[in-house]
Amino acid sequence: MKFLSVALLAVLMTGCASSSDEQASNDGLICKMEKPTGSNIPKRVCRTPEQIAAMEKEGRDGIRDIQRNSTNTVRL
């Protein structure tokens, strides 16, 4: 019974220690656990705030271009 309580305590402590998905490291990188396309296994990816902002801008620009170039034609 004592072993079970010690094991349970260890599991609870490790669960509390790693509860954050996003961490800022000392060198200015922001690390995040991301699931790559086609996989359920998350990988740790670290980027600078400038890289994150550039990726977000690129995504917004891409969506805007798709919306501008789409045609809403109905074929009967």
All heavy atoms as a GROMACS GRO file, in nm:
protein
  572
    1MET      N    1   0.082  -0.119   0.000
    1MET     CA    2   0.000   0.000   0.000
    1MET      C    3   0.086   0.125   0.000
    1MET      O    4   0.052   0.223  -0.065
    1MET     CB    5  -0.092  -0.005   0.122
    1MET     CG    6  -0.194   0.104   0.124
    1MET     SD    7  -0.308   0.074  -0.012
    1MET     CE    8  -0.420   0.204   0.013
    2LYS      N    9   0.197   0.120   0.072
    2LYS     CA   10   0.287   0.235   0.079
    2LYS      C   11   0.346   0.263  -0.060
    2LYS      O   12   0.360   0.377  -0.099
    2LYS     CB   13   0.396   0.209   0.181
    2LYS     CG   14   0.483   0.329   0.207
    2LYS     CD   15   0.582   0.302   0.319
    2LYS     CE   16   0.663   0.425   0.346
    2LYS     NZ   17   0.758   0.406   0.454
    3PHE      N   18   0.384   0.157  -0.131
    3PHE     CA   19   0.440   0.173  -0.265
    3PHE      C   20   0.340   0.241  -0.358
    3PHE      O   21   0.375   0.328  -0.437
    3PHE     CB   22   0.480   0.036  -0.322
    3PHE     CG   23   0.527   0.045  -0.464
    3PHE    CD1   24   0.650   0.097  -0.496
    3PHE    CD2   25   0.445   0.001  -0.568
    3PHE    CE1   26   0.693   0.106  -0.626
    3PHE    CE2   27   0.488   0.009  -0.698
    3PHE     CZ   28   0.612   0.061  -0.728
    4LEU      N   29   0.214   0.202  -0.348
    4LEU     CA   30   0.110   0.261  -0.432
    4LEU      C   31   0.094   0.410  -0.405
    4LEU      O   32   0.083   0.490  -0.499
    4LEU     CB   33  -0.023   0.188  -0.410
    4LEU     CG   34  -0.141   0.236  -0.493
    4LEU    CD1   35  -0.112   0.218  -0.641
    4LEU    CD2   36  -0.267   0.163  -0.454
    5SER      N   37   0.098   0.450  -0.280
    5SER     CA   38   0.084   0.592  -0.248
    5SER      C   39   0.205   0.672  -0.294
    5SER      O   40   0.191   0.785  -0.340
    5SER     CB   41   0.060   0.610  -0.098
    5SER     OG   42   0.170   0.563  -0.024
    6VAL      N   43   0.324   0.614  -0.285
    6VAL     CA   44   0.445   0.683  -0.333
    6VAL      C   45   0.440   0.697  -0.485
    6VAL      O   46   0.472   0.802  -0.541
    6VAL     CB   47   0.572   0.608  -0.288
    6VAL    CG1   48   0.696   0.665  -0.355
    6VAL    CG2   49   0.586   0.614  -0.137
    7ALA      N   50   0.397   0.593  -0.555
    7ALA     CA   51   0.386   0.598  -0.700
    7ALA      C   52   0.283   0.701  -0.744
    7ALA      O   53   0.305   0.777  -0.839
    7ALA     CB   54   0.351   0.460  -0.755
    8LEU      N   55   0.171   0.706  -0.675
    8LEU     CA   56   0.067   0.803  -0.707
    8LEU      C   57   0.116   0.945  -0.686
    8LEU      O   58   0.092   1.034  -0.768
    8LEU     CB   59  -0.058   0.776  -0.622
    8LEU     CG   60  -0.177   0.868  -0.645
    8LEU    CD1   61  -0.226   0.855  -0.789
    8LEU    CD2   62  -0.288   0.837  -0.548
    9LEU      N   63   0.189   0.968  -0.578
    9LEU     CA   64   0.245   1.099  -0.550
    9LEU      C   65   0.344   1.140  -0.658
    9LEU      O   66   0.344   1.255  -0.704
    9LEU     CB   67   0.312   1.100  -0.412
    9LEU     CG   68   0.374   1.231  -0.370
    9LEU    CD1   69   0.267   1.338  -0.355
    9LEU    CD2   70   0.451   1.213  -0.240
   10ALA      N   71   0.427   1.047  -0.704
   10ALA     CA   72   0.525   1.077  -0.809
   10ALA      C   73   0.455   1.114  -0.940
   10ALA      O   74   0.495   1.208  -1.009
   10ALA     CB   75   0.616   0.956  -0.830
   11VAL      N   76   0.348   1.043  -0.973
   11VAL     CA   77   0.274   1.073  -1.096
   11VAL      C   78   0.209   1.210  -1.087
   11VAL      O   79   0.211   1.288  -1.183
   11VAL     CB   80   0.168   0.963  -1.123
   11VAL    CG1   81   0.074   1.005  -1.233
   11VAL    CG2   82   0.237   0.832  -1.158
   12LEU      N   83   0.152   1.242  -0.974
   12LEU     CA   84   0.089   1.373  -0.957
   12LEU      C   85   0.190   1.486  -0.966
   12LEU      O   86   0.162   1.590  -1.025
   12LEU     CB   87   0.014   1.379  -0.824
   12LEU     CG   88  -0.112   1.296  -0.814
   12LEU    CD1   89  -0.166   1.300  -0.672
   12LEU    CD2   90  -0.216   1.345  -0.912
   13MET      N   91   0.308   1.467  -0.911
   13MET     CA   92   0.410   1.572  -0.914
   13MET      C   93   0.463   1.594  -1.056
   13MET      O   94   0.485   1.708  -1.096
   13MET     CB   95   0.523   1.537  -0.819
   13MET     CG   96   0.483   1.551  -0.673
   13MET     SD   97   0.611   1.501  -0.559
   13MET     CE   98   0.738   1.617  -0.597
   14THR      N   99   0.482   1.490  -1.133
   14THR     CA  100   0.530   1.506  -1.269
   14THR      C  101   0.422   1.569  -1.357
   14THR      O  102   0.452   1.644  -1.448
   14THR     CB  103   0.575   1.373  -1.331
   14THR    OG1  104   0.467   1.281  -1.327
   14THR    CG2  105   0.695   1.318  -1.259
   15GLY      N  106   0.296   1.539  -1.330
   15GLY     CA  107   0.187   1.599  -1.407
   15GLY      C  108   0.178   1.749  -1.384
   15GLY      O  109   0.151   1.826  -1.476
   16CYS      N  110   0.201   1.792  -1.264
   16CYS     CA  111   0.196   1.935  -1.232
   16CYS      C  112   0.317   2.010  -1.288
   16CYS      O  113   0.308   2.126  -1.323
   16CYS     CB  114   0.190   1.956  -1.081
   16CYS     SG  115   0.037   1.896  -1.007
   17ALA      N  116   0.430   1.944  -1.297
   17ALA     CA  117   0.552   2.010  -1.342
   17ALA      C  118   0.548   2.040  -1.491
   17ALA      O  119   0.607   2.137  -1.537
   17ALA     CB  120   0.672   1.924  -1.310
   18SER      N  121   0.480   1.959  -1.570
   18SER     CA  122   0.483   1.977  -1.715
   18SER      C  123   0.346   2.011  -1.770
   18SER      O  124   0.305   1.960  -1.874
   18SER     CB  125   0.536   1.851  -1.781
   18SER     OG  126   0.449   1.744  -1.753
   19SER      N  127   0.272   2.098  -1.705
   19SER     CA  128   0.136   2.127  -1.747
   19SER      C  129   0.128   2.234  -1.856
   19SER      O  130   0.026   2.251  -1.918
   19SER     CB  131   0.051   2.169  -1.627
   19SER     OG  132   0.103   2.288  -1.573
   20SER      N  133   0.237   2.307  -1.883
   20SER     CA  134   0.233   2.415  -1.980
   20SER      C  135   0.279   2.366  -2.117
   20SER      O  136   0.379   2.297  -2.129
   20SER     CB  137   0.324   2.530  -1.933
   20SER     OG  138   0.328   2.629  -2.032
   21ASP      N  139   0.204   2.402  -2.221
   21ASP     CA  140   0.241   2.368  -2.358
   21ASP      C  141   0.343   2.465  -2.415
   21ASP      O  142   0.418   2.432  -2.505
   21ASP     CB  143   0.118   2.371  -2.448
   21ASP     CG  144   0.061   2.233  -2.470
   21ASP    OD1  145   0.117   2.137  -2.416
   21ASP    OD2  146  -0.039   2.224  -2.543
   22GLU      N  147   0.345   2.584  -2.363
   22GLU     CA  148   0.428   2.688  -2.420
   22GLU      C  149   0.524   2.740  -2.314
   22GLU      O  150   0.485   2.771  -2.203
   22GLU     CB  151   0.338   2.802  -2.469
   22GLU     CG  152   0.405   2.897  -2.562
   22GLU     CD  153   0.305   2.992  -2.626
   22GLU    OE1  154   0.201   2.944  -2.672
   22GLU    OE2  155   0.333   3.110  -2.626
   23GLN      N  156   0.652   2.750  -2.350
   23GLN     CA  157   0.752   2.796  -2.256
   23GLN      C  158   0.844   2.894  -2.324
   23GLN      O  159   0.879   2.878  -2.440
   23GLN     CB  160   0.836   2.680  -2.204
   23GLN     CG  161   0.757   2.575  -2.131
   23GLN     CD  162   0.842   2.455  -2.096
   23GLN    OE1  163   0.956   2.445  -2.138
   23GLN    NE2  164   0.784   2.364  -2.021
   24ALA      N  165   0.886   2.997  -2.252
   24ALA     CA  166   0.984   3.092  -2.304
   24ALA      C  167   1.119   3.058  -2.244
   24ALA      O  168   1.133   3.044  -2.124
   24ALA     CB  169   0.944   3.234  -2.266
   25SER      N  170   1.219   3.041  -2.329
   25SER     CA  171   1.352   3.009  -2.280
   25SER      C  172   1.434   3.136  -2.264
   25SER      O  173   1.390   3.245  -2.300
   25SER     CB  174   1.420   2.910  -2.374
   25SER     OG  175   1.432   2.966  -2.502
   26ASN      N  176   1.552   3.122  -2.212
   26ASN     CA  177   1.635   3.238  -2.180
   26ASN      C  178   1.687   3.311  -2.302
   26ASN      O  179   1.718   3.429  -2.295
   26ASN     CB  180   1.753   3.195  -2.093
   26ASN     CG  181   1.709   3.148  -1.957
   26ASN    OD1  182   1.602   3.183  -1.910
   26ASN    ND2  183   1.791   3.067  -1.894
   27ASP      N  184   1.699   3.246  -2.416
   27ASP     CA  185   1.755   3.309  -2.534
   27ASP      C  186   1.650   3.372  -2.625
   27ASP      O  187   1.677   3.403  -2.740
   27ASP     CB  188   1.841   3.210  -2.613
   27ASP     CG  189   1.766   3.083  -2.646
   27ASP    OD1  190   1.650   3.070  -2.604
   27ASP    OD2  191   1.825   2.997  -2.714
   28GLY      N  192   1.530   3.394  -2.576
   28GLY     CA  193   1.426   3.462  -2.652
   28GLY      C  194   1.342   3.371  -2.738
   28GLY      O  195   1.255   3.419  -2.810
   29LEU      N  196   1.367   3.243  -2.736
   29LEU     CA  197   1.287   3.149  -2.814
   29LEU      C  198   1.162   3.112  -2.738
   29LEU      O  199   1.162   3.100  -2.616
   29LEU     CB  200   1.367   3.022  -2.845
   29LEU     CG  201   1.486   3.038  -2.937
   29LEU    CD1  202   1.559   2.904  -2.948
   29LEU    CD2  203   1.444   3.085  -3.073
   30ILE      N  204   1.054   3.092  -2.811
   30ILE     CA  205   0.929   3.044  -2.754
   30ILE      C  206   0.910   2.902  -2.804
   30ILE      O  207   0.902   2.879  -2.925
   30ILE     CB  208   0.811   3.134  -2.795
   30ILE    CG1  209   0.834   3.275  -2.742
   30ILE    CG2  210   0.680   3.076  -2.744
   30ILE    CD1  211   0.733   3.375  -2.790
   31CYS      N  212   0.907   2.808  -2.711
   31CYS     CA  213   0.896   2.667  -2.747
   31CYS      C  214   0.754   2.619  -2.720
   31CYS      O  215   0.692   2.657  -2.622
   31CYS     CB  216   0.995   2.584  -2.666
   31CYS     SG  217   1.166   2.627  -2.700
   32LYS      N  218   0.706   2.535  -2.811
   32LYS     CA  219   0.568   2.488  -2.806
   32LYS      C  220   0.565   2.345  -2.856
   32LYS      O  221   0.642   2.308  -2.945
   32LYS     CB  222   0.486   2.578  -2.897
   32LYS     CG  223   0.340   2.573  -2.882
   32LYS     CD  224   0.279   2.676  -2.975
   32LYS     CE  225   0.137   2.703  -2.939
   32LYS     NZ  226   0.076   2.800  -3.026
   33MET      N  227   0.476   2.264  -2.801
   33MET     CA  228   0.457   2.129  -2.850
   33MET      C  229   0.352   2.134  -2.961
   33MET      O  230   0.241   2.180  -2.940
   33MET     CB  231   0.410   2.037  -2.738
   33MET     CG  232   0.511   2.020  -2.625
   33MET     SD  233   0.665   1.947  -2.677
   33MET     CE  234   0.618   1.777  -2.700
   34GLU      N  235   0.392   2.090  -3.082
   34GLU     CA  236   0.302   2.091  -3.197
   34GLU      C  237   0.295   1.953  -3.258
   34GLU      O  238   0.394   1.882  -3.264
   34GLU     CB  239   0.352   2.190  -3.303
   34GLU     CG  240   0.351   2.334  -3.258
   34GLU     CD  241   0.400   2.429  -3.367
   34GLU    OE1  242   0.436   2.382  -3.477
   34GLU    OE2  243   0.401   2.549  -3.341
   35LYS      N  244   0.176   1.917  -3.305
   35LYS     CA  245   0.158   1.791  -3.375
   35LYS      C  246   0.181   1.815  -3.524
   35LYS      O  247   0.108   1.892  -3.586
   35LYS     CB  248   0.018   1.735  -3.353
   35LYS     CG  249  -0.007   1.686  -3.214
   35LYS     CD  250  -0.146   1.628  -3.203
   35LYS     CE  251  -0.175   1.582  -3.064
   35LYS     NZ  252  -0.312   1.531  -3.049
   36PRO      N  253   0.281   1.751  -3.584
   36PRO     CA  254   0.302   1.766  -3.728
   36PRO      C  255   0.186   1.705  -3.806
   36PRO      O  256   0.116   1.617  -3.758
   36PRO     CB  257   0.430   1.687  -3.756
   36PRO     CG  258   0.489   1.656  -3.624
   36PRO     CD  259   0.382   1.667  -3.522
   37THR      N  260   0.167   1.752  -3.927
   37THR     CA  261   0.061   1.700  -4.012
   37THR      C  262   0.083   1.551  -4.036
   37THR      O  263   0.192   1.509  -4.071
   37THR     CB  264   0.060   1.774  -4.147
   37THR    OG1  265   0.045   1.913  -4.121
   37THR    CG2  266  -0.052   1.725  -4.236
   38GLY      N  267  -0.021   1.473  -4.015
   38GLY     CA  268  -0.014   1.330  -4.038
   38GLY      C  269   0.038   1.251  -3.920
   38GLY      O  270   0.065   1.133  -3.932
   39SER      N  271   0.056   1.314  -3.805
   39SER     CA  272   0.108   1.244  -3.689
   39SER      C  273   0.033   1.289  -3.563
   39SER      O  274  -0.010   1.403  -3.554
   39SER     CB  275   0.257   1.273  -3.673
   39SER     OG  276   0.306   1.215  -3.554
   40ASN      N  277   0.020   1.199  -3.469
   40ASN     CA  278  -0.038   1.235  -3.340
   40ASN      C  279   0.069   1.254  -3.234
   40ASN      O  280   0.037   1.279  -3.118
   40ASN     CB  281  -0.136   1.126  -3.294
   40ASN     CG  282  -0.266   1.136  -3.368
   40ASN    OD1  283  -0.308   1.243  -3.408
   40ASN    ND2  284  -0.331   1.022  -3.388
   41ILE      N  285   0.195   1.239  -3.273
   41ILE     CA  286   0.305   1.253  -3.178
   41ILE      C  287   0.354   1.396  -3.181
   41ILE      O  288   0.409   1.443  -3.281
   41ILE     CB  289   0.419   1.156  -3.213
   41ILE    CG1  290   0.366   1.013  -3.214
   41ILE    CG2  291   0.535   1.172  -3.116
   41ILE    CD1  292   0.462   0.912  -3.269
   42PRO      N  293   0.336   1.472  -3.072
   42PRO     CA  294   0.380   1.612  -3.072
   42PRO      C  295   0.531   1.623  -3.069
   42PRO      O  296   0.601   1.538  -3.014
   42PRO     CB  297   0.317   1.669  -2.946
   42PRO     CG  298   0.285   1.553  -2.861
   42PRO     CD  299   0.271   1.434  -2.948
   43LYS      N  300   0.581   1.729  -3.132
   43LYS     CA  301   0.724   1.759  -3.133
   43LYS      C  302   0.744   1.898  -3.076
   43LYS      O  303   0.660   1.986  -3.094
   43LYS     CB  304   0.780   1.752  -3.274
   43LYS     CG  305   0.765   1.615  -3.334
   43LYS     CD  306   0.869   1.591  -3.437
   43LYS     CE  307   0.844   1.451  -3.490
   43LYS     NZ  308   0.959   1.377  -3.512
   44ARG      N  309   0.855   1.920  -3.011
   44ARG     CA  310   0.886   2.050  -2.955
   44ARG      C  311   0.946   2.138  -3.065
   44ARG      O  312   1.044   2.103  -3.128
   44ARG     CB  313   0.986   2.035  -2.840
   44ARG     CG  314   1.013   2.164  -2.769
   44ARG     CD  315   1.097   2.138  -2.648
   44ARG     NE  316   1.107   2.259  -2.572
   44ARG     CZ  317   1.216   2.298  -2.510
   44ARG    NH1  318   1.323   2.222  -2.512
   44ARG    NH2  319   1.218   2.410  -2.443
   45VAL      N  320   0.883   2.254  -3.086
   45VAL     CA  321   0.926   2.347  -3.189
   45VAL      C  322   0.955   2.481  -3.121
   45VAL      O  323   0.871   2.532  -3.047
   45VAL     CB  324   0.817   2.365  -3.297
   45VAL    CG1  325   0.861   2.464  -3.402
   45VAL    CG2  326   0.784   2.231  -3.360
   46CYS      N  327   1.074   2.536  -3.146
   46CYS     CA  328   1.112   2.664  -3.085
   46CYS      C  329   1.132   2.768  -3.196
   46CYS      O  330   1.197   2.740  -3.297
   46CYS     CB  331   1.241   2.647  -3.006
   46CYS     SG  332   1.228   2.532  -2.868
   47ARG      N  333   1.073   2.886  -3.175
   47ARG     CA  334   1.083   2.994  -3.272
   47ARG      C  335   1.101   3.126  -3.198
   47ARG      O  336   1.061   3.140  -3.084
   47ARG     CB  337   0.956   3.003  -3.356
   47ARG     CG  338   0.930   2.883  -3.443
   47ARG     CD  339   0.806   2.904  -3.527
   47ARG     NE  340   0.778   2.789  -3.609
   47ARG     CZ  341   0.688   2.696  -3.578
   47ARG    NH1  342   0.618   2.704  -3.469
   47ARG    NH2  343   0.669   2.593  -3.659
   48THR      N  344   1.156   3.225  -3.269
   48THR     CA  345   1.167   3.359  -3.212
   48THR      C  346   1.033   3.430  -3.230
   48THR      O  347   0.953   3.392  -3.317
   48THR     CB  348   1.277   3.440  -3.282
   48THR    OG1  349   1.241   3.457  -3.419
   48THR    CG2  350   1.412   3.372  -3.272
   49PRO      N  351   1.007   3.533  -3.151
   49PRO     CA  352   0.882   3.608  -3.169
   49PRO      C  353   0.871   3.667  -3.310
   49PRO      O  354   0.761   3.676  -3.364
   49PRO     CB  355   0.891   3.718  -3.063
   49PRO     CG  356   0.980   3.662  -2.957
   49PRO     CD  357   1.079   3.576  -3.031
   50GLU      N  358   0.982   3.705  -3.371
   50GLU     CA  359   0.979   3.759  -3.507
   50GLU      C  360   0.936   3.652  -3.607
   50GLU      O  361   0.860   3.680  -3.700
   50GLU     CB  362   1.116   3.815  -3.546
   50GLU     CG  363   1.157   3.937  -3.467
   50GLU     CD  364   1.219   3.903  -3.331
   50GLU    OE1  365   1.257   3.786  -3.308
   50GLU    OE2  366   1.225   3.994  -3.247
   51GLN      N  367   0.985   3.529  -3.589
   51GLN     CA  368   0.944   3.420  -3.678
   51GLN      C  369   0.796   3.390  -3.664
   51GLN      O  370   0.727   3.365  -3.763
   51GLN     CB  371   1.025   3.294  -3.648
   51GLN     CG  372   1.170   3.300  -3.689
   51GLN     CD  373   1.247   3.178  -3.644
   51GLN    OE1  374   1.225   3.127  -3.534
   51GLN    NE2  375   1.337   3.131  -3.728
   52ILE      N  376   0.746   3.392  -3.542
   52ILE     CA  377   0.604   3.367  -3.518
   52ILE      C  378   0.520   3.474  -3.585
   52ILE      O  379   0.421   3.444  -3.652
   52ILE     CB  380   0.575   3.359  -3.367
   52ILE    CG1  381   0.644   3.236  -3.308
   52ILE    CG2  382   0.426   3.355  -3.340
   52ILE    CD1  383   0.641   3.230  -3.157
   53ALA      N  384   0.560   3.602  -3.571
   53ALA     CA  385   0.486   3.711  -3.633
   53ALA      C  386   0.488   3.699  -3.785
   53ALA      O  387   0.387   3.722  -3.852
   53ALA     CB  388   0.543   3.845  -3.589
   54ALA      N  389   0.604   3.662  -3.842
   54ALA     CA  390   0.614   3.646  -3.988
   54ALA      C  391   0.525   3.533  -4.038
   54ALA      O  392   0.460   3.545  -4.142
   54ALA     CB  393   0.759   3.622  -4.027
   55MET      N  394   0.520   3.422  -3.965
   55MET     CA  395   0.435   3.310  -4.006
   55MET      C  396   0.287   3.348  -3.999
   55MET      O  397   0.209   3.310  -4.088
   55MET     CB  398   0.462   3.189  -3.916
   55MET     CG  399   0.596   3.125  -3.942
   55MET     SD  400   0.632   2.991  -3.828
   55MET     CE  401   0.503   2.875  -3.869
   56GLU      N  402   0.248   3.422  -3.894
   56GLU     CA  403   0.108   3.465  -3.884
   56GLU      C  404   0.072   3.559  -3.997
   56GLU      O  405  -0.036   3.549  -4.056
   56GLU     CB  406   0.085   3.532  -3.749
   56GLU     CG  407   0.086   3.434  -3.633
   56GLU     CD  408   0.077   3.502  -3.499
   56GLU    OE1  409   0.081   3.627  -3.492
   56GLU    OE2  410   0.067   3.430  -3.398
   57LYS      N  411   0.162   3.653  -4.032
   57LYS     CA  412   0.137   3.746  -4.142
   57LYS      C  413   0.126   3.672  -4.274
   57LYS      O  414   0.038   3.700  -4.355
   57LYS     CB  415   0.247   3.851  -4.150
   57LYS     CG  416   0.224   3.954  -4.258
   57LYS     CD  417   0.337   4.054  -4.263
   57LYS     CE  418   0.315   4.162  -4.366
   57LYS     NZ  419   0.277   4.117  -4.497
   58GLU      N  420   0.214   3.575  -4.295
   58GLU     CA  421   0.210   3.496  -4.418
   58GLU      C  422   0.079   3.419  -4.430
   58GLU      O  423   0.019   3.411  -4.538
   58GLU     CB  424   0.328   3.399  -4.419
   58GLU     CG  425   0.344   3.320  -4.547
   58GLU     CD  426   0.467   3.232  -4.540
   58GLU    OE1  427   0.572   3.279  -4.494
   58GLU    OE2  428   0.454   3.116  -4.583
   59GLY      N  429   0.031   3.365  -4.319
   59GLY     CA  430  -0.097   3.293  -4.320
   59GLY      C  431  -0.214   3.384  -4.351
   59GLY      O  432  -0.301   3.350  -4.431
   60ARG      N  433  -0.215   3.503  -4.289
   60ARG     CA  434  -0.322   3.599  -4.317
   60ARG      C  435  -0.319   3.643  -4.463
   60ARG      O  436  -0.423   3.653  -4.528
   60ARG     CB  437  -0.309   3.722  -4.226
   60ARG     CG  438  -0.353   3.700  -4.084
   60ARG     CD  439  -0.364   3.831  -4.008
   60ARG     NE  440  -0.243   3.910  -4.013
   60ARG     CZ  441  -0.142   3.905  -3.925
   60ARG    NH1  442  -0.150   3.823  -3.826
   60ARG    NH2  443  -0.037   3.983  -3.939
   61ASP      N  444  -0.199   3.670  -4.515
   61ASP     CA  445  -0.188   3.712  -4.655
   61ASP      C  446  -0.234   3.602  -4.750
   61ASP      O  447  -0.301   3.629  -4.850
   61ASP     CB  448  -0.044   3.752  -4.688
   61ASP     CG  449   0.000   3.879  -4.617
   61ASP    OD1  450  -0.088   3.951  -4.563
   61ASP    OD2  451   0.122   3.906  -4.614
   62GLY      N  452  -0.200   3.478  -4.719
   62GLY     CA  453  -0.242   3.366  -4.803
   62GLY      C  454  -0.392   3.350  -4.806
   62GLY      O  455  -0.452   3.328  -4.911
   63ILE      N  456  -0.455   3.361  -4.690
   63ILE     CA  457  -0.601   3.350  -4.684
   63ILE      C  458  -0.666   3.465  -4.758
   63ILE      O  459  -0.764   3.447  -4.832
   63ILE     CB  460  -0.648   3.345  -4.538
   63ILE    CG1  461  -0.607   3.211  -4.478
   63ILE    CG2  462  -0.799   3.365  -4.527
   63ILE    CD1  463  -0.634   3.199  -4.331
   64ARG      N  464  -0.612   3.586  -4.744
   64ARG     CA  465  -0.668   3.701  -4.813
   64ARG      C  466  -0.656   3.683  -4.965
   64ARG      O  467  -0.752   3.710  -5.039
   64ARG     CB  468  -0.596   3.830  -4.770
   64ARG     CG  469  -0.663   3.954  -4.828
   64ARG     CD  470  -0.588   4.082  -4.796
   64ARG     NE  471  -0.458   4.078  -4.859
   64ARG     CZ  472  -0.341   4.093  -4.796
   64ARG    NH1  473  -0.337   4.112  -4.667
   64ARG    NH2  474  -0.228   4.088  -4.862
   65ASP      N  475  -0.543   3.632  -5.013
   65ASP     CA  476  -0.526   3.608  -5.156
   65ASP      C  477  -0.625   3.504  -5.208
   65ASP      O  478  -0.681   3.518  -5.316
   65ASP     CB  479  -0.383   3.564  -5.187
   65ASP     CG  480  -0.283   3.676  -5.166
   65ASP    OD1  481  -0.323   3.794  -5.161
   65ASP    OD2  482  -0.162   3.644  -5.155
   66ILE      N  483  -0.646   3.399  -5.131
   66ILE     CA  484  -0.742   3.295  -5.172
   66ILE      C  485  -0.883   3.354  -5.180
   66ILE      O  486  -0.958   3.327  -5.274
   66ILE     CB  487  -0.737   3.176  -5.074
   66ILE    CG1  488  -0.607   3.100  -5.091
   66ILE    CG2  489  -0.856   3.084  -5.095
   66ILE    CD1  490  -0.582   2.996  -4.985
   67GLN      N  491  -0.919   3.436  -5.081
   67GLN     CA  492  -1.053   3.494  -5.081
   67GLN      C  493  -1.070   3.593  -5.195
   67GLN      O  494  -1.179   3.602  -5.254
   67GLN     CB  495  -1.079   3.564  -4.947
   67GLN     CG  496  -1.098   3.466  -4.834
   67GLN     CD  497  -1.113   3.535  -4.700
   67GLN    OE1  498  -1.074   3.650  -4.683
   67GLN    NE2  499  -1.168   3.464  -4.603
   68ARG      N  500  -0.967   3.666  -5.230
   68ARG     CA  501  -0.977   3.762  -5.342
   68ARG      C  502  -0.990   3.692  -5.477
   68ARG      O  503  -1.059   3.739  -5.565
   68ARG     CB  504  -0.852   3.851  -5.347
   68ARG     CG  505  -0.852   3.960  -5.247
   68ARG     CD  506  -0.732   4.047  -5.269
   68ARG     NE  507  -0.724   4.152  -5.169
   68ARG     CZ  508  -0.622   4.231  -5.154
   68ARG    NH1  509  -0.516   4.218  -5.231
   68ARG    NH2  510  -0.622   4.323  -5.060
   69ASN      N  511  -0.920   3.581  -5.492
   69ASN     CA  512  -0.915   3.513  -5.621
   69ASN      C  513  -1.023   3.408  -5.638
   69ASN      O  514  -1.034   3.347  -5.745
   69ASN     CB  515  -0.778   3.448  -5.641
   69ASN     CG  516  -0.669   3.552  -5.650
   69ASN    OD1  517  -0.691   3.663  -5.696
   69ASN    ND2  518  -0.550   3.516  -5.605
   70SER      N  519  -1.103   3.386  -5.537
   70SER     CA  520  -1.208   3.284  -5.550
   70SER      C  521  -1.325   3.344  -5.628
   70SER      O  522  -1.355   3.462  -5.623
   70SER     CB  523  -1.254   3.237  -5.413
   70SER     OG  524  -1.323   3.340  -5.346
   71THR      N  525  -1.390   3.258  -5.701
   71THR     CA  526  -1.510   3.299  -5.774
   71THR      C  527  -1.628   3.220  -5.722
   71THR      O  528  -1.619   3.100  -5.697
   71THR     CB  529  -1.494   3.277  -5.924
   71THR    OG1  530  -1.466   3.138  -5.945
   71THR    CG2  531  -1.384   3.361  -5.984
   72ASN      N  532  -1.737   3.287  -5.706
   72ASN     CA  533  -1.858   3.222  -5.656
   72ASN      C  534  -1.953   3.199  -5.772
   72ASN      O  535  -2.058   3.260  -5.781
   72ASN     CB  536  -1.924   3.308  -5.549
   72ASN     CG  537  -1.841   3.316  -5.424
   72ASN    OD1  538  -1.769   3.223  -5.394
   72ASN    ND2  539  -1.849   3.427  -5.353
   73THR      N  540  -1.915   3.114  -5.862
   73THR     CA  541  -2.001   3.084  -5.976
   73THR      C  542  -2.080   2.958  -5.947
   73THR      O  543  -2.030   2.862  -5.889
   73THR     CB  544  -1.918   3.066  -6.104
   73THR    OG1  545  -1.826   2.958  -6.083
   73THR    CG2  546  -1.843   3.193  -6.138
   74VAL      N  547  -2.202   2.958  -5.990
   74VAL     CA  548  -2.288   2.842  -5.973
   74VAL      C  549  -2.316   2.784  -6.111
   74VAL      O  550  -2.364   2.854  -6.200
   74VAL     CB  551  -2.422   2.882  -5.904
   74VAL    CG1  552  -2.513   2.762  -5.892
   74VAL    CG2  553  -2.393   2.944  -5.769
   75ARG      N  554  -2.284   2.657  -6.126
   75ARG     CA  555  -2.310   2.592  -6.254
   75ARG      C  556  -2.436   2.506  -6.241
   75ARG      O  557  -2.447   2.425  -6.152
   75ARG     CB  558  -2.194   2.505  -6.294
   75ARG     CG  559  -2.071   2.585  -6.326
   75ARG     CD  560  -1.961   2.494  -6.374
   75ARG     NE  561  -1.842   2.574  -6.396
   75ARG     CZ  562  -1.734   2.527  -6.454
   75ARG    NH1  563  -1.730   2.402  -6.493
   75ARG    NH2  564  -1.632   2.604  -6.471
   76LEU      N  565  -2.526   2.528  -6.332
   76LEU     CA  566  -2.650   2.448  -6.330
   76LEU      C  567  -2.656   2.356  -6.447
   76LEU      O  568  -2.610   2.372  -6.551
   76LEU     CB  569  -2.772   2.540  -6.330
   76LEU     CG  570  -2.782   2.633  -6.209
   76LEU    CD1  571  -2.900   2.725  -6.228
   76LEU    CD2  572  -2.801   2.552  -6.084
   0.00000   0.00000   0.00000
